[in-house]
Amino acid sequence: MRWLPVLLVLAACKPVPECENNAQCADLEACIEQQCEPVECLTSTQCAMEYYCAQDTYVCTFGCEFSDDCYTADRCEPSTNICVPRKCDDTQRDCDVGERCDVSTGECYLDPAPHCKTCSSASECGTTGQCWNFGMGSYCFLECNPEAVETCPAGFQCTLVNNSYYYCVAFCPMFE
């Protein structure tokens, strides 16, 4: 019976479990050793760009865990957890207007064809081009195949014109 008060004191010193997982804690608190503790982050969305939330420390750490942690033009390199420039694999999504994607190198390059070049006759537009004036000047429009993959450079759309042929079309005055 003499030991009963000592046992009660020891039992009172052990904290009562407050949580079993982070969902049982408030915002910006993590369940650490069954206690809700304030932390810097729980997910990478709570960190600045090019930082991710380290799940072992709940601290925003420089680098990335996923490509979402990087700026749009970058991707996460998993071997180093560093954001690096994104390589292209889709002309329309990854390249600037007038460029095409070379998937073998992952680099965008300026399409050498005379898309939206100012013209006075079709002869200036290559063998598959036409020189048309839509009221804002005359420009070259080149034929395209709507069934082909990446038939037009970025910013252009393969469009049926005059119910006859498909051409790569864009708002040409923006290129001047």
ChimeraX attribute file (.defattr): number of C-alpha atoms within 10 A of each C-alpha:
attribute: neighborCount
match mode: 1-to-1
recipient: residues
	/A:1	5
	/A:2	6
	/A:3	7
	/A:4	9
	/A:5	10
	/A:6	11
	/A:7	10
	/A:8	10
	/A:9	10
	/A:10	10
	/A:11	11
	/A:12	10
	/A:13	8
	/A:14	8
	/A:15	9
	/A:16	10
	/A:17	11
	/A:18	14
	/A:19	16
	/A:20	15
	/A:21	14
	/A:22	18
	/A:23	12
	/A:24	14
	/A:25	17
	/A:26	12
	/A:27	12
	/A:28	16
	/A:29	19
	/A:30	25
	/A:31	20
	/A:32	15
	/A:33	12
	/A:34	15
	/A:35	19
	/A:36	21
	/A:37	14
	/A:38	15
	/A:39	16
	/A:40	15
	/A:41	21
	/A:42	21
	/A:43	15
	/A:44	23
	/A:45	14
	/A:46	15
	/A:47	18
	/A:48	14
	/A:49	16
	/A:50	24
	/A:51	22
	/A:52	27
	/A:53	24
	/A:54	17
	/A:55	12
	/A:56	6
	/A:57	13
	/A:58	19
	/A:59	19
	/A:60	23
	/A:61	16
	/A:62	18
	/A:63	20
	/A:64	26
	/A:65	22
	/A:66	17
	/A:67	20
	/A:68	17
	/A:69	25
	/A:70	23
	/A:71	15
	/A:72	11
	/A:73	14
	/A:74	17
	/A:75	21
	/A:76	22
	/A:77	17
	/A:78	12
	/A:79	6
	/A:80	11
	/A:81	19
	/A:82	20
	/A:83	25
	/A:84	17
	/A:85	13
	/A:86	18
	/A:87	18
	/A:88	20
	/A:89	18
	/A:90	17
	/A:91	25
	/A:92	20
	/A:93	11
	/A:94	20
	/A:95	22
	/A:96	16
	/A:97	16
	/A:98	23
	/A:99	21
	/A:100	26
	/A:101	25
	/A:102	15
	/A:103	13
	/A:104	8
	/A:105	10
	/A:106	14
	/A:107	17
	/A:108	21
	/A:109	15
	/A:110	14
	/A:111	15
	/A:112	9
	/A:113	15
	/A:114	17
	/A:115	25
	/A:116	25
	/A:117	18
	/A:118	21
	/A:119	18
	/A:120	15
	/A:121	14
	/A:122	17
	/A:123	13
	/A:124	16
	/A:125	22
	/A:126	15
	/A:127	10
	/A:128	13
	/A:129	22
	/A:130	20
	/A:131	22
	/A:132	17
	/A:133	13
	/A:134	10
	/A:135	6
	/A:136	9
	/A:137	13
	/A:138	19
	/A:139	26
	/A:140	28
	/A:141	26
	/A:142	24
	/A:143	21
	/A:144	21
	/A:145	16
	/A:146	17
	/A:147	8
	/A:148	9
	/A:149	9
	/A:150	18
	/A:151	18
	/A:152	25
	/A:153	25
	/A:154	24
	/A:155	18
	/A:156	21
	/A:157	18
	/A:158	22
	/A:159	17
	/A:160	16
	/A:161	12
	/A:162	7
	/A:163	7
	/A:164	7
	/A:165	14
	/A:166	18
	/A:167	25
	/A:168	25
	/A:169	22
	/A:170	20
	/A:171	12
	/A:172	19
	/A:173	13
	/A:174	7
	/A:175	12
	/A:176	7
